[in-house]
Amino acid sequence: MSELLTIDSLSVRDERHIILSGFSLKVARGEKVALVGESGSGKTMSLRSLLHILPSDVEITSGSITFNGTDVLGCSARERRERLYSRIGFVAQNTTESLHPLMKVSTQLCDAYRQRHKAGRKEAAARARELLVSTGMKDADRVLSSRAGQLSGGMRQRVNIASAMMDDIDLLIADEPTSALDAHVRRQIEQLYARLSDTKQFAMLVISHDLSFVRSLADRVYVMYAGKLVEEGLCEEIFSSPAHPYTRALISLGNIVRKNKDEDLDCLGDYVRPVSRDNASCAFAGRCRESRDECARAVSYRRLSETHFVRCNL
Ligand code: SF4
């Protein structure tokens, strides 16, 4: 498979902390990739770096991002619109906030498409309806004439997916697509993503706390901790033979959502603190139950197989 997205050695910081340190990730055309880790691990900032939507006090200090052959960090705003935003569909975590509360769904889906494609109202409306139906929406016409507040969480998720696919995208990014849904709707949304991944040609990058969803969808998985990758591999490698103690702990938890940032994760204890992101020692050492003397040495990202890498001294 040829490469679509390459994030290479990306480092990001704000005024006080290092947020990402030498973060790298690749997505090939048509591939389904998952990025997992607790809140505070740096997942969202890696995504915001790619989409060029960093907060004003956050800066990229080194590294590169290439999408479809375009240097994302070096291109102009116009090039970014034409080569990045029109080729990437984004499904935000908060599906309520990402929809305008006063505008009808049809207007929200169609306006941007009409502007970008110089399309007429009829063509845009037909595409919006077709995409909503493709997400399994049973009553597409009623939904198109509704506003966000009149829709359930599962319906809003489907509207956001349809919105993300309005252009001919190469990559669909979904940020926590199954959070805040009840078990029944979550299962439906999981099945929808699995179906889209089988029937559509685009690649997927899913950021998720929900490891059962990741396991059912992803070809490859990246595990992040404290701004660095600690493990990456084929989905099968990560779930059958996880090499990093943090990965093993996450898998034993299944779904790694905390109610607030200070709440411990049962088998991990504590939470990801904004320290130790710029030195060579193991950032996980303070929480690791397998820590021993050799862990004080600098830790490198080493290869276990052609596709499997880990950052651990054991
Ligand atoms: S290097 Fe040591 S402390 Fe760090 S994850 Fe591996 S075993 Fe745990």
Residues whose N, C-alpha, C, O or C-beta is under 5 A from the ligand:
A	BS01	SF4	P245 C282 F284 A285 C288 E290 S291 R292 C295 R311 C312 N313 L314
